[in-house]
Amino acid sequence: MATKSIAKYRIISQIASFIAANLGITFGMTGLVYPFFYCYAAPYACASCPLGLIEHAVSGGKKNFCLLLYVTSFMALIGLVFGRAACGWACPIGAIQDAVSKIAGKFRKNGNGKKWNGEKLLRYAKYAALAYVVIGAVFVVLPTFTDLCPIGVLTGTFPHLALSASSFTPGEFFGIGLFVFGLFVALVLLVGRGWCRYVCPIGAMYAPMNKISILKLEIDKEKCKGCGACAKSCPMGINVPEDGVKNPECIMCGRCVEACKPGCLRM
């Protein structure tokens, strides 16, 4: 893929994914699963959020084992082929963060490619969030994560309010959900792809797959001049030559390939 074409194709892919996510306006709800973060409570949703299905499957006990197997197998297949590329090329929440990054740079405390003490440890928070999705469903026997999910507020609650505010009835956790959404907004304004870096449980599901996925980055170390252009361009704050091309944090967006003038990186 030509480096000049990557950005264009990435934007087209993100727009197409958003349209596909809302095909419920035509086809209604299907039995499919989104391979990215999008709420099944969205007005025109056509598929289900994998995290919501996992919560319902786990809280339902043995009778929902087939549902759990279906969701995890689907996500594993996507990860084995594409790694974490769904985050960089398909996820509407990732696309929103990309769009916001164009105007929010002045708010950031840590620029792309730079790390601060404790940043690496904070990246493990998304694995804790994923564990909570499962463990919370086991012990609380309720979809507690989805009740407080800021993505649900963004793609489900707000659109419903816009379309039918008069018939909207706030749920029990509406106030807390708005507070969590406020934290989400602050995070994505302060840190490039902050949700993807630190919190997203779906990103945590895909991240280990980068080690074995068919789609991957390759680097010609003999050509690499150590200019750091790839690190500066990376929205996930990865120094590609130093951190490795199979890094779990890589969302396969291709920005490093675009930025590499010697042409030592390719997808």
N, C-alpha and C positions, 0 to 999 in steps of 0.2 A: 504494500500500500504506500503510495507516494506520501511523503511527509506533509506536503501542502494540502493534501486532501483529508487528512485525519480530522481536523477541527470541523470541517464542513460535514463530513459523514457522521461525526459524533453528535452534532446538533440535530441533524436530520433524524438520527436514531432516537434521540431523546424526545423529539416532538412526536414521532411515530409511536413511541411507547406510551406517551401520555394519552394520545388519541385512542390507542388500543385499550388502555386501562379504563376508559370511559365508554366502551362500546355497549355497555348495559343499556344505554339510551335506545339502542336498536335491537339488541339480542336479549336483553334482560340478564339476570344472574345465571351464570353457568356453574359447572362443577370444577372449574379450573382454579389454579393457584397462581397468584402473582409471583414472578421471580424476583420481585423487588418490594420496597416498602410502599404500600398503598392501602387505604382503609376500605374494607368491604361495606362500610356504612356510608361511603360516598354516594351521592344521589344517583350517579350513572355507572356505578361499579359493575363489572361483569365477572369478576373473579374474587377470590378470598385472600386475605392477608395470611401468609404462612404462619406468622406468630399467633394470630387469633385462632387458627385451626389447631395449632399445637396445644394451645391452652385448653381449648375445648376437648381435644382428644385425650390429653393427660388427665384432666379433671373428670372425664367420663369413665375412667377405669378400663378394664379389659375389653369391654364391648366396643370401644373406639380404637382398638389397636390397629385395625386396617386403615383408619383415617390417618393415624400417626405415621404408619408405614408409607402411605401414599404421599404425604407432604414431605417427609424426610427424604424419600427416594427421589422425588422430583427435584428438590433443592440440591441433593448430592449430584444428580445427573447434570444439572446446569453448572454446578461448580467444577465438576470433573472436565467439562468441555471448555468453559469460559473462565474458570477461576472467579475472580471478583469483578469481572468486566461488567456485569449487570449494574454495579454501582456507578461505573463511569460512563456507561453508554445507554442505559435504559431507565434507571430509577428517577422518577419525577422529583423526588426530594433532593437527589444529587443535582439535578438540573437547576432546581431553585437555588441551591447553594452556589452553583457555578455563576448564575445570573447575579446573585447578591454580591459575589466576590468582586464584581466589576466596580461596585459603588461603595463597598464597605472596607476597602483596604486601609483607609485612614484610621479606622477604629481598632485595627489589630495590634496586638502586643508582641506577637511572634510572627515574623514574615515567613513566607514559604521557603523551605529548605533549612530553616533554623530551628534549633531545639533548645528547650530550657530544662533545667533540672526537674526531674520528676515527670517529664512529658512521656517518656517511654513507659513508665509505670501506669500513667493515666490511661494509656491506650488499652490496657487490660480491663477497663471498666465495662467495655461492650460485652466481654465474655461473662462478666458478673450479671449484666442485664439479661443476657441469654439464659443464664442459669436461673435467674429469678422467674423468667417466663415459665420454665418447667417446674421448678421447685414451688413457686407461688401457687401454681395450678394444683399441685399435689396436696399442699397443706391448707390452702385457703379454699380450694374447690370452687374458685371463681376466676374469670379472666381479668385479674387485677391489673396486669400490665396494659392491656388494651383499654381499660377504663380510664387510665391516666395518660395514655400515649399522646404526645403532642402532634404526631402525624395524623392521628384520628381527628384531632381538633381542626387541623389545617385542611384536610381533604374530606372530612365528613361533617363536622359540626358547623363550620363557617359556611360551606356551600348550602347546607340545609337552611341555615338562618337567612341566607341571601335569597333563596328560592321560596321559602314559606315561613317567614318569621312569625306570623300570627298563629301558626299551628305548632310551633316548636315548644317542647316542654323540657326544661333543663333536667338532667339526670342528677343522681345523688352526688356524683363526683365532678360536676360541671365546674365549680369554682376552683377545685384543686387542679383540674385539667387545664384551665386557663392559666393558672400560675406556672404549671410545668411548661406550657407552651411559651410563656414569657421567657423562661430559662432557655428554651430551645432557640428563640430568636436572638437572645444575647450571645449564645454560644456561636451561632453561625456568623454573627457580625464580628465577633472578636477573633475567631480562628477559622482559617480557610478549611472548608469541609469539616468543620468541628463536629457535627453530628456523626459523620462517617468515621472520623478518627477515633472518637472516644465512647460513643453511646450505642450506635446502631447494632441491635442483636442480629439482624440479617447479615450485616457485614461480618459479624463474628462467625456466622455459619459458613460463609464463603471463604474467609481469610485463609484457613489451613489448606484449602483446595489449590491455592496459588502454587504450592510446592509440586503438584502433580498434574495440573491442568494442561490440556492440549494447547490452548492459547497461552502465549507467554512472551516475555520480552527477552531479547538476546543482545549481548554486548560484545563487541570486538575490542578487547582490552588493548590490543596493539595500536589501535587507532585513537583510543581515548587519551586526551591531553590533560585531563583533570581540571577543566575550566570551570566546572561547577554549574554550568548552564542548566543541566538536567535537574539538579537539586533546587535551583531557584524557580524553575517552572512547575515543579511538582505540587499539586494542591494538597497532597497528603504528607508533605514534609519529609520525603524520602530522598536520601543521597544515593542515587542508584549504584554508582561504582562501589561505594562503601557498604551500603546495606544489602546489596544483592538484587538481581533481577527477578527472583522468585519471592520477594518480600511479601508477607501476608497483608501488608497495608496497601499494596499496589492495587489500584482500581482499573488498570489497563487503559487509562484515558488517552495515552499516546502523546501527552504534552512534552514529555522528556524527549521523545523521538523527534518531535517538531523543533525543539530547542537545540538539539545536538547538531552543530554545524559540521563537525568532522564526519558525521554520518555513521557513528559507531554503534548506534542503537537501532533496533528494528523490532517490529511486532511480527 
